Amino acid sequence: EVNVDTCATSISSTLIDINIFPNPTKNVLNINFPSDLKDLKITLLTIDGKIIFVNENIPNKFVINLSEFSQGSYIVKIEGEKVNFFKKIIFQ
């Protein structure tokens, strides 16, 4: 089960500059965030909440290759000491 608080997501994305692109995407998903954010964990979830990818301690520019996953909608979750960010992405 995934609960997404749209208010918290809006605040997080406004205060912390996290860029996830392109969206929609055909192959790869680029994730960029400020270098002062450390020890972040990225989780990619299906819409129904199944975890399909996890990576911890990522660099501030990170790429997820989506070619091994089915096309559809996913949730990118980024967690850290200063951030709890959710973003819906579409893989075409």
Secondary structure, DSSP 8 states (H G I E B T S, - for coil): -----HHHHHHHHHHS--EEESSSBSSEEEEE--TT--S-EEEEEETTS-EEEEEES--SEEEEE-TTS-SEEEEEEEE-SS-EEEEEEEE-
